[in-house]
């Protein structure tokens, strides 16, 4: 099952994001088989303000566990995390 995670940073937390970015990227690389797509969300000025991930996990519990283990989550970066089941239908990702 695929899941989309929308993770919004707490206000004024760009420095916390930057401090934990290398660990976050290493975590995602270690879980590359489950991370199908991802990247930072940007504010109107082009600064990182959140994350979007498409995960392929056995179930919602596995996706939640993975998100909780992310160094960004461990650093308490996020104001909110929304996780939704997702069905890829069109686009080059599906092909």
Phi and psi restraints in degrees (range 20) as a CNS / XPLOR table:
assign (resid 1 and name C) (resid 2 and name N)
       (resid 2 and name CA) (resid 2 and name C) 1.0 -96.4 20.0 2
assign (resid 2 and name N) (resid 2 and name CA)
       (resid 2 and name C) (resid 3 and name N) 1.0 148.2 20.0 2
assign (resid 2 and name C) (resid 3 and name N)
       (resid 3 and name CA) (resid 3 and name C) 1.0 -136.9 20.0 2
assign (resid 3 and name N) (resid 3 and name CA)
       (resid 3 and name C) (resid 4 and name N) 1.0 142.6 20.0 2
assign (resid 3 and name C) (resid 4 and name N)
       (resid 4 and name CA) (resid 4 and name C) 1.0 -106.1 20.0 2
assign (resid 4 and name N) (resid 4 and name CA)
       (resid 4 and name C) (resid 5 and name N) 1.0 129.1 20.0 2
assign (resid 4 and name C) (resid 5 and name N)
       (resid 5 and name CA) (resid 5 and name C) 1.0 -112.7 20.0 2
assign (resid 5 and name N) (resid 5 and name CA)
       (resid 5 and name C) (resid 6 and name N) 1.0 124.3 20.0 2
assign (resid 5 and name C) (resid 6 and name N)
       (resid 6 and name CA) (resid 6 and name C) 1.0 -110.8 20.0 2
assign (resid 6 and name N) (resid 6 and name CA)
       (resid 6 and name C) (resid 7 and name N) 1.0 113.7 20.0 2
assign (resid 6 and name C) (resid 7 and name N)
       (resid 7 and name CA) (resid 7 and name C) 1.0 -116.6 20.0 2
assign (resid 7 and name N) (resid 7 and name CA)
       (resid 7 and name C) (resid 8 and name N) 1.0 114.1 20.0 2
assign (resid 7 and name C) (resid 8 and name N)
       (resid 8 and name CA) (resid 8 and name C) 1.0 -100.7 20.0 2
assign (resid 8 and name N) (resid 8 and name CA)
       (resid 8 and name C) (resid 9 and name N) 1.0 129.7 20.0 2
assign (resid 8 and name C) (resid 9 and name N)
       (resid 9 and name CA) (resid 9 and name C) 1.0 -70.4 20.0 2
assign (resid 9 and name N) (resid 9 and name CA)
       (resid 9 and name C) (resid 10 and name N) 1.0 154.0 20.0 2
assign (resid 9 and name C) (resid 10 and name N)
       (resid 10 and name CA) (resid 10 and name C) 1.0 -66.6 20.0 2
assign (resid 10 and name N) (resid 10 and name CA)
       (resid 10 and name C) (resid 11 and name N) 1.0 154.1 20.0 2
assign (resid 10 and name C) (resid 11 and name N)
       (resid 11 and name CA) (resid 11 and name C) 1.0 -58.6 20.0 2
assign (resid 11 and name N) (resid 11 and name CA)
       (resid 11 and name C) (resid 12 and name N) 1.0 145.9 20.0 2
assign (resid 11 and name C) (resid 12 and name N)
       (resid 12 and name CA) (resid 12 and name C) 1.0 55.0 20.0 2
assign (resid 12 and name N) (resid 12 and name CA)
       (resid 12 and name C) (resid 13 and name N) 1.0 42.7 20.0 2
assign (resid 12 and name C) (resid 13 and name N)
       (resid 13 and name CA) (resid 13 and name C) 1.0 -118.3 20.0 2
assign (resid 13 and name N) (resid 13 and name CA)
       (resid 13 and name C) (resid 14 and name N) 1.0 19.5 20.0 2
assign (resid 13 and name C) (resid 14 and name N)
       (resid 14 and name CA) (resid 14 and name C) 1.0 -59.7 20.0 2
assign (resid 14 and name N) (resid 14 and name CA)
       (resid 14 and name C) (resid 15 and name N) 1.0 -38.1 20.0 2
assign (resid 14 and name C) (resid 15 and name N)
       (resid 15 and name CA) (resid 15 and name C) 1.0 -65.9 20.0 2
assign (resid 15 and name N) (resid 15 and name CA)
       (resid 15 and name C) (resid 16 and name N) 1.0 -38.2 20.0 2
assign (resid 15 and name C) (resid 16 and name N)
       (resid 16 and name CA) (resid 16 and name C) 1.0 -64.1 20.0 2
assign (resid 16 and name N) (resid 16 and name CA)
       (resid 16 and name C) (resid 17 and name N) 1.0 -41.4 20.0 2
assign (resid 16 and name C) (resid 17 and name N)
       (resid 17 and name CA) (resid 17 and name C) 1.0 -61.7 20.0 2
assign (resid 17 and name N) (resid 17 and name CA)
       (resid 17 and name C) (resid 18 and name N) 1.0 -47.1 20.0 2
assign (resid 17 and name C) (resid 18 and name N)
       (resid 18 and name CA) (resid 18 and name C) 1.0 -62.4 20.0 2
assign (resid 18 and name N) (resid 18 and name CA)
       (resid 18 and name C) (resid 19 and name N) 1.0 -41.5 20.0 2
assign (resid 18 and name C) (resid 19 and name N)
       (resid 19 and name CA) (resid 19 and name C) 1.0 -61.9 20.0 2
assign (resid 19 and name N) (resid 19 and name CA)
       (resid 19 and name C) (resid 20 and name N) 1.0 -31.5 20.0 2
assign (resid 19 and name C) (resid 20 and name N)
       (resid 20 and name CA) (resid 20 and name C) 1.0 -104.7 20.0 2
assign (resid 20 and name N) (resid 20 and name CA)
       (resid 20 and name C) (resid 21 and name N) 1.0 3.0 20.0 2
assign (resid 20 and name C) (resid 21 and name N)
       (resid 21 and name CA) (resid 21 and name C) 1.0 -63.0 20.0 2
assign (resid 21 and name N) (resid 21 and name CA)
       (resid 21 and name C) (resid 22 and name N) 1.0 -44.5 20.0 2
assign (resid 21 and name C) (resid 22 and name N)
       (resid 22 and name CA) (resid 22 and name C) 1.0 -61.6 20.0 2
assign (resid 22 and name N) (resid 22 and name CA)
       (resid 22 and name C) (resid 23 and name N) 1.0 -43.3 20.0 2
assign (resid 22 and name C) (resid 23 and name N)
       (resid 23 and name CA) (resid 23 and name C) 1.0 -66.0 20.0 2
assign (resid 23 and name N) (resid 23 and name CA)
       (resid 23 and name C) (resid 24 and name N) 1.0 -39.0 20.0 2
assign (resid 23 and name C) (resid 24 and name N)
       (resid 24 and name CA) (resid 24 and name C) 1.0 -61.7 20.0 2
assign (resid 24 and name N) (resid 24 and name CA)
       (resid 24 and name C) (resid 25 and name N) 1.0 -47.9 20.0 2
assign (resid 24 and name C) (resid 25 and name N)
       (resid 25 and name CA) (resid 25 and name C) 1.0 -65.4 20.0 2
assign (resid 25 and name N) (resid 25 and name CA)
       (resid 25 and name C) (resid 26 and name N) 1.0 -36.5 20.0 2
assign (resid 25 and name C) (resid 26 and name N)
       (resid 26 and name CA) (resid 26 and name C) 1.0 -65.4 20.0 2
assign (resid 26 and name N) (resid 26 and name CA)
       (resid 26 and name C) (resid 27 and name N) 1.0 -39.3 20.0 2
assign (resid 26 and name C) (resid 27 and name N)
       (resid 27 and name CA) (resid 27 and name C) 1.0 -61.5 20.0 2
assign (resid 27 and name N) (resid 27 and name CA)
       (resid 27 and name C) (resid 28 and name N) 1.0 -46.6 20.0 2
assign (resid 27 and name C) (resid 28 and name N)
       (resid 28 and name CA) (resid 28 and name C) 1.0 -64.1 20.0 2
assign (resid 28 and name N) (resid 28 and name CA)
       (resid 28 and name C) (resid 29 and name N) 1.0 -39.4 20.0 2
assign (resid 28 and name C) (resid 29 and name N)
       (resid 29 and name CA) (resid 29 and name C) 1.0 -62.9 20.0 2
assign (resid 29 and name N) (resid 29 and name CA)
       (resid 29 and name C) (resid 30 and name N) 1.0 -37.6 20.0 2
assign (resid 29 and name C) (resid 30 and name N)
       (resid 30 and name CA) (resid 30 and name C) 1.0 -69.0 20.0 2
assign (resid 30 and name N) (resid 30 and name CA)
       (resid 30 and name C) (resid 31 and name N) 1.0 -20.5 20.0 2
assign (resid 30 and name C) (resid 31 and name N)
       (resid 31 and name CA) (resid 31 and name C) 1.0 -114.3 20.0 2
assign (resid 31 and name N) (resid 31 and name CA)
       (resid 31 and name C) (resid 32 and name N) 1.0 29.4 20.0 2
assign (resid 31 and name C) (resid 32 and name N)
       (resid 32 and name CA) (resid 32 and name C) 1.0 -57.3 20.0 2
assign (resid 32 and name N) (resid 32 and name CA)
       (resid 32 and name C) (resid 33 and name N) 1.0 -29.4 20.0 2
assign (resid 32 and name C) (resid 33 and name N)
       (resid 33 and name CA) (resid 33 and name C) 1.0 -67.1 20.0 2
assign (resid 33 and name N) (resid 33 and name CA)
       (resid 33 and name C) (resid 34 and name N) 1.0 -24.7 20.0 2
assign (resid 33 and name C) (resid 34 and name N)
       (resid 34 and name CA) (resid 34 and name C) 1.0 -100.6 20.0 2
assign (resid 34 and name N) (resid 34 and name CA)
       (resid 34 and name C) (resid 35 and name N) 1.0 -21.9 20.0 2
assign (resid 34 and name C) (resid 35 and name N)
       (resid 35 and name CA) (resid 35 and name C) 1.0 -90.7 20.0 2
assign (resid 35 and name N) (resid 35 and name CA)
       (resid 35 and name C) (resid 36 and name N) 1.0 107.4 20.0 2
assign (resid 35 and name C) (resid 36 and name N)
       (resid 36 and name CA) (resid 36 and name C) 1.0 -88.8 20.0 2
assign (resid 36 and name N) (resid 36 and name CA)
       (resid 36 and name C) (resid 37 and name N) 1.0 -27.3 20.0 2
assign (resid 36 and name C) (resid 37 and name N)
       (resid 37 and name CA) (resid 37 and name C) 1.0 -165.1 20.0 2
assign (resid 37 and name N) (resid 37 and name CA)
       (resid 37 and name C) (resid 38 and name N) 1.0 146.7 20.0 2
assign (resid 37 and name C) (resid 38 and name N)
       (resid 38 and name CA) (resid 38 and name C) 1.0 -173.9 20.0 2
assign (resid 38 and name N) (resid 38 and name CA)
       (resid 38 and name C) (resid 39 and name N) 1.0 163.9 20.0 2
assign (resid 38 and name C) (resid 39 and name N)
       (resid 39 and name CA) (resid 39 and name C) 1.0 170.5 20.0 2
assign (resid 39 and name N) (resid 39 and name CA)
       (resid 39 and name C) (resid 40 and name N) 1.0 171.6 20.0 2
assign (resid 39 and name C) (resid 40 and name N)
       (resid 40 and name CA) (resid 40 and name C) 1.0 -77.9 20.0 2
assign (resid 40 and name N) (resid 40 and name CA)
       (resid 40 and name C) (resid 41 and name N) 1.0 147.6 20.0 2
assign (resid 40 and name C) (resid 41 and name N)
       (resid 41 and name CA) (resid 41 and name C) 1.0 -84.4 20.0 2
assign (resid 41 and name N) (resid 41 and name CA)
       (resid 41 and name C) (resid 42 and name N) 1.0 147.4 20.0 2
assign (resid 41 and name C) (resid 42 and name N)
       (resid 42 and name CA) (resid 42 and name C) 1.0 -120.4 20.0 2
assign (resid 42 and name N) (resid 42 and name CA)
       (resid 42 and name C) (resid 43 and name N) 1.0 144.0 20.0 2
assign (resid 42 and name C) (resid 43 and name N)
       (resid 43 and name CA) (resid 43 and name C) 1.0 -84.6 20.0 2
assign (resid 43 and name N) (resid 43 and name CA)
       (resid 43 and name C) (resid 44 and name N) 1.0 -175.1 20.0 2
assign (resid 43 and name C) (resid 44 and name N)
       (resid 44 and name CA) (resid 44 and name C) 1.0 -62.8 20.0 2
assign (resid 44 and name N) (resid 44 and name CA)
       (resid 44 and name C) (resid 45 and name N) 1.0 -21.9 20.0 2
assign (resid 44 and name C) (resid 45 and name N)
       (resid 45 and name CA) (resid 45 and name C) 1.0 -94.7 20.0 2
assign (resid 45 and name N) (resid 45 and name CA)
       (resid 45 and name C) (resid 46 and name N) 1.0 2.6 20.0 2
assign (resid 45 and name C) (resid 46 and name N)
       (resid 46 and name CA) (resid 46 and name C) 1.0 83.4 20.0 2
assign (resid 46 and name N) (resid 46 and name CA)
       (resid 46 and name C) (resid 47 and name N) 1.0 10.9 20.0 2
assign (resid 46 and name C) (resid 47 and name N)
       (resid 47 and name CA) (resid 47 and name C) 1.0 -89.2 20.0 2
assign (resid 47 and name N) (resid 47 and name CA)
       (resid 47 and name C) (resid 48 and name N) 1.0 145.6 20.0 2
assign (resid 47 and name C) (resid 48 and name N)
       (resid 48 and name CA) (resid 48 and name C) 1.0 -64.7 20.0 2
assign (resid 48 and name N) (resid 48 and name CA)
       (resid 48 and name C) (resid 49 and name N) 1.0 134.4 20.0 2
assign (resid 48 and name C) (resid 49 and name N)
       (resid 49 and name CA) (resid 49 and name C) 1.0 -140.5 20.0 2
assign (resid 49 and name N) (resid 49 and name CA)
       (resid 49 and name C) (resid 50 and name N) 1.0 9.8 20.0 2
assign (resid 49 and name C) (resid 50 and name N)
       (resid 50 and name CA) (resid 50 and name C) 1.0 171.8 20.0 2
assign (resid 50 and name N) (resid 50 and name CA)
       (resid 50 and name C) (resid 51 and name N) 1.0 -175.5 20.0 2
assign (resid 50 and name C) (resid 51 and name N)
       (resid 51 and name CA) (resid 51 and name C) 1.0 -136.0 20.0 2
assign (resid 51 and name N) (resid 51 and name CA)
       (resid 51 and name C) (resid 52 and name N) 1.0 149.5 20.0 2
assign (resid 51 and name C) (resid 52 and name N)
       (resid 52 and name CA) (resid 52 and name C) 1.0 -128.2 20.0 2
assign (resid 52 and name N) (resid 52 and name CA)
       (resid 52 and name C) (resid 53 and name N) 1.0 130.0 20.0 2
assign (resid 52 and name C) (resid 53 and name N)
       (resid 53 and name CA) (resid 53 and name C) 1.0 -132.5 20.0 2
assign (resid 53 and name N) (resid 53 and name CA)
       (resid 53 and name C) (resid 54 and name N) 1.0 141.8 20.0 2
assign (resid 53 and name C) (resid 54 and name N)
       (resid 54 and name CA) (resid 54 and name C) 1.0 -110.0 20.0 2
assign (resid 54 and name N) (resid 54 and name CA)
       (resid 54 and name C) (resid 55 and name N) 1.0 118.1 20.0 2
assign (resid 54 and name C) (resid 55 and name N)
       (resid 55 and name CA) (resid 55 and name C) 1.0 -113.2 20.0 2
assign (resid 55 and name N) (resid 55 and name CA)
       (resid 55 and name C) (resid 56 and name N) 1.0 146.9 20.0 2
assign (resid 55 and name C) (resid 56 and name N)
       (resid 56 and name CA) (resid 56 and name C) 1.0 -114.6 20.0 2
assign (resid 56 and name N) (resid 56 and name CA)
       (resid 56 and name C) (resid 57 and name N) 1.0 107.7 20.0 2
assign (resid 56 and name C) (resid 57 and name N)
       (resid 57 and name CA) (resid 57 and name C) 1.0 -129.8 20.0 2
assign (resid 57 and name N) (resid 57 and name CA)
       (resid 57 and name C) (resid 58 and name N) 1.0 161.9 20.0 2
assign (resid 57 and name C) (resid 58 and name N)
       (resid 58 and name CA) (resid 58 and name C) 1.0 -62.4 20.0 2
assign (resid 58 and name N) (resid 58 and name CA)
       (resid 58 and name C) (resid 59 and name N) 1.0 -37.0 20.0 2
assign (resid 58 and name C) (resid 59 and name N)
       (resid 59 and name CA) (resid 59 and name C) 1.0 -161.8 20.0 2
assign (resid 59 and name N) (resid 59 and name CA)
       (resid 59 and name C) (resid 60 and name N) 1.0 177.0 20.0 2
assign (resid 59 and name C) (resid 60 and name N)
       (resid 60 and name CA) (resid 60 and name C) 1.0 -62.7 20.0 2
assign (resid 60 and name N) (resid 60 and name CA)
       (resid 60 and name C) (resid 61 and name N) 1.0 -36.7 20.0 2
assign (resid 60 and name C) (resid 61 and name N)
       (resid 61 and name CA) (resid 61 and name C) 1.0 -60.7 20.0 2
assign (resid 61 and name N) (resid 61 and name CA)
       (resid 61 and name C) (resid 62 and name N) 1.0 -42.0 20.0 2
assign (resid 61 and name C) (resid 62 and name N)
       (resid 62 and name CA) (resid 62 and name C) 1.0 -64.8 20.0 2
assign (resid 62 and name N) (resid 62 and name CA)
       (resid 62 and name C) (resid 63 and name N) 1.0 -41.5 20.0 2
assign (resid 62 and name C) (resid 63 and name N)
       (resid 63 and name CA) (resid 63 and name C) 1.0 -62.7 20.0 2
assign (resid 63 and name N) (resid 63 and name CA)
       (resid 63 and name C) (resid 64 and name N) 1.0 -43.4 20.0 2
assign (resid 63 and name C) (resid 64 and name N)
       (resid 64 and name CA) (resid 64 and name C) 1.0 -63.4 20.0 2
assign (resid 64 and name N) (resid 64 and name CA)
       (resid 64 and name C) (resid 65 and name N) 1.0 -41.2 20.0 2
assign (resid 64 and name C) (resid 65 and name N)
       (resid 65 and name CA) (resid 65 and name C) 1.0 -62.7 20.0 2
assign (resid 65 and name N) (resid 65 and name CA)
       (resid 65 and name C) (resid 66 and name N) 1.0 -44.3 20.0 2
assign (resid 65 and name C) (resid 66 and name N)
       (resid 66 and name CA) (resid 66 and name C) 1.0 -62.0 20.0 2
assign (resid 66 and name N) (resid 66 and name CA)
       (resid 66 and name C) (resid 67 and name N) 1.0 -45.1 20.0 2
assign (resid 66 and name C) (resid 67 and name N)
       (resid 67 and name CA) (resid 67 and name C) 1.0 -62.4 20.0 2
assign (resid 67 and name N) (resid 67 and name CA)
       (resid 67 and name C) (resid 68 and name N) 1.0 -38.8 20.0 2
assign (resid 67 and name C) (resid 68 and name N)
       (resid 68 and name CA) (resid 68 and name C) 1.0 -67.3 20.0 2
assign (resid 68 and name N) (resid 68 and name CA)
       (resid 68 and name C) (resid 69 and name N) 1.0 -26.3 20.0 2
assign (resid 68 and name C) (resid 69 and name N)
       (resid 69 and name CA) (resid 69 and name C) 1.0 -85.5 20.0 2
assign (resid 69 and name N) (resid 69 and name CA)
       (resid 69 and name C) (resid 70 and name N) 1.0 -11.9 20.0 2
assign (resid 69 and name C) (resid 70 and name N)
       (resid 70 and name CA) (resid 70 and name C) 1.0 -60.6 20.0 2
assign (resid 70 and name N) (resid 70 and name CA)
       (resid 70 and name C) (resid 71 and name N) 1.0 134.9 20.0 2
assign (resid 70 and name C) (resid 71 and name N)
       (resid 71 and name CA) (resid 71 and name C) 1.0 -55.1 20.0 2
assign (resid 71 and name N) (resid 71 and name CA)
       (resid 71 and name C) (resid 72 and name N) 1.0 -31.4 20.0 2
assign (resid 71 and name C) (resid 72 and name N)
       (resid 72 and name CA) (resid 72 and name C) 1.0 -62.7 20.0 2
assign (resid 72 and name N) (resid 72 and name CA)
       (resid 72 and name C) (resid 73 and name N) 1.0 -44.7 20.0 2
assign (resid 72 and name C) (resid 73 and name N)
       (resid 73 and name CA) (resid 73 and name C) 1.0 -65.6 20.0 2
assign (resid 73 and name N) (resid 73 and name CA)
       (resid 73 and name C) (resid 74 and name N) 1.0 -41.1 20.0 2
assign (resid 73 and name C) (resid 74 and name N)
       (resid 74 and name CA) (resid 74 and name C) 1.0 -62.4 20.0 2
assign (resid 74 and name N) (resid 74 and name CA)
       (resid 74 and name C) (resid 75 and name N) 1.0 -30.5 20.0 2
assign (resid 74 and name C) (resid 75 and name N)
       (resid 75 and name CA) (resid 75 and name C) 1.0 -84.2 20.0 2
assign (resid 75 and name N) (resid 75 and name CA)
       (resid 75 and name C) (resid 76 and name N) 1.0 -0.1 20.0 2
assign (resid 75 and name C) (resid 76 and name N)
       (resid 76 and name CA) (resid 76 and name C) 1.0 61.8 20.0 2
assign (resid 76 and name N) (resid 76 and name CA)
       (resid 76 and name C) (resid 77 and name N) 1.0 41.4 20.0 2
assign (resid 76 and name C) (resid 77 and name N)
       (resid 77 and name CA) (resid 77 and name C) 1.0 -75.0 20.0 2
assign (resid 77 and name N) (resid 77 and name CA)
       (resid 77 and name C) (resid 78 and name N) 1.0 -34.6 20.0 2
assign (resid 77 and name C) (resid 78 and name N)
       (resid 78 and name CA) (resid 78 and name C) 1.0 -87.5 20.0 2
assign (resid 78 and name N) (resid 78 and name CA)
       (resid 78 and name C) (resid 79 and name N) 1.0 135.4 20.0 2
assign (resid 78 and name C) (resid 79 and name N)
       (resid 79 and name CA) (resid 79 and name C) 1.0 -79.0 20.0 2
assign (resid 79 and name N) (resid 79 and name CA)
       (resid 79 and name C) (resid 80 and name N) 1.0 -33.6 20.0 2
assign (resid 79 and name C) (resid 80 and name N)
       (resid 80 and name CA) (resid 80 and name C) 1.0 -154.0 20.0 2
assign (resid 80 and name N) (resid 80 and name CA)
       (resid 80 and name C) (resid 81 and name N) 1.0 151.8 20.0 2
assign (resid 80 and name C) (resid 81 and name N)
       (resid 81 and name CA) (resid 81 and name C) 1.0 -134.3 20.0 2
assign (resid 81 and name N) (resid 81 and name CA)
       (resid 81 and name C) (resid 82 and name N) 1.0 121.5 20.0 2
assign (resid 81 and name C) (resid 82 and name N)
       (resid 82 and name CA) (resid 82 and name C) 1.0 -112.4 20.0 2
assign (resid 82 and name N) (resid 82 and name CA)
       (resid 82 and name C) (resid 83 and name N) 1.0 127.4 20.0 2
assign (resid 82 and name C) (resid 83 and name N)
       (resid 83 and name CA) (resid 83 and name C) 1.0 -119.5 20.0 2
assign (resid 83 and name N) (resid 83 and name CA)
       (resid 83 and name C) (resid 84 and name N) 1.0 126.1 20.0 2
assign (resid 83 and name C) (resid 84 and name N)
       (resid 84 and name CA) (resid 84 and name C) 1.0 -131.8 20.0 2
assign (resid 84 and name N) (resid 84 and name CA)
       (resid 84 and name C) (resid 85 and name N) 1.0 139.7 20.0 2
assign (resid 84 and name C) (resid 85 and name N)
       (resid 85 and name CA) (resid 85 and name C) 1.0 -64.4 20.0 2
assign (resid 85 and name N) (resid 85 and name CA)
       (resid 85 and name C) (resid 86 and name N) 1.0 148.3 20.0 2
assign (resid 85 and name C) (resid 86 and name N)
       (resid 86 and name CA) (resid 86 and name C) 1.0 -145.5 20.0 2
assign (resid 86 and name N) (resid 86 and name CA)
       (resid 86 and name C) (resid 87 and name N) 1.0 139.7 20.0 2
assign (resid 86 and name C) (resid 87 and name N)
       (resid 87 and name CA) (resid 87 and name C) 1.0 -118.7 20.0 2
assign (resid 87 and name N) (resid 87 and name CA)
       (resid 87 and name C) (resid 88 and name N) 1.0 108.4 20.0 2
assign (resid 87 and name C) (resid 88 and name N)
       (resid 88 and name CA) (resid 88 and name C) 1.0 -64.4 20.0 2
assign (resid 88 and name N) (resid 88 and name CA)
       (resid 88 and name C) (resid 89 and name N) 1.0 131.0 20.0 2
assign (resid 88 and name C) (resid 89 and name N)
       (resid 89 and name CA) (resid 89 and name C) 1.0 -125.4 20.0 2
assign (resid 89 and name N) (resid 89 and name CA)
       (resid 89 and name C) (resid 90 and name N) 1.0 -47.6 20.0 2
assign (resid 89 and name C) (resid 90 and name N)
       (resid 90 and name CA) (resid 90 and name C) 1.0 -130.5 20.0 2
assign (resid 90 and name N) (resid 90 and name CA)
       (resid 90 and name C) (resid 91 and name N) 1.0 163.3 20.0 2
assign (resid 90 and name C) (resid 91 and name N)
       (resid 91 and name CA) (resid 91 and name C) 1.0 109.7 20.0 2
assign (resid 91 and name N) (resid 91 and name CA)
       (resid 91 and name C) (resid 92 and name N) 1.0 167.9 20.0 2
assign (resid 91 and name C) (resid 92 and name N)
       (resid 92 and name CA) (resid 92 and name C) 1.0 -66.9 20.0 2
assign (resid 92 and name N) (resid 92 and name CA)
       (resid 92 and name C) (resid 93 and name N) 1.0 -25.5 20.0 2
assign (resid 92 and name C) (resid 93 and name N)
       (resid 93 and name CA) (resid 93 and name C) 1.0 -60.7 20.0 2
assign (resid 93 and name N) (resid 93 and name CA)
       (resid 93 and name C) (resid 94 and name N) 1.0 -36.0 20.0 2
assign (resid 93 and name C) (resid 94 and name N)
       (resid 94 and name CA) (resid 94 and name C) 1.0 -77.1 20.0 2
assign (resid 94 and name N) (resid 94 and name CA)
       (resid 94 and name C) (resid 95 and name N) 1.0 -31.8 20.0 2
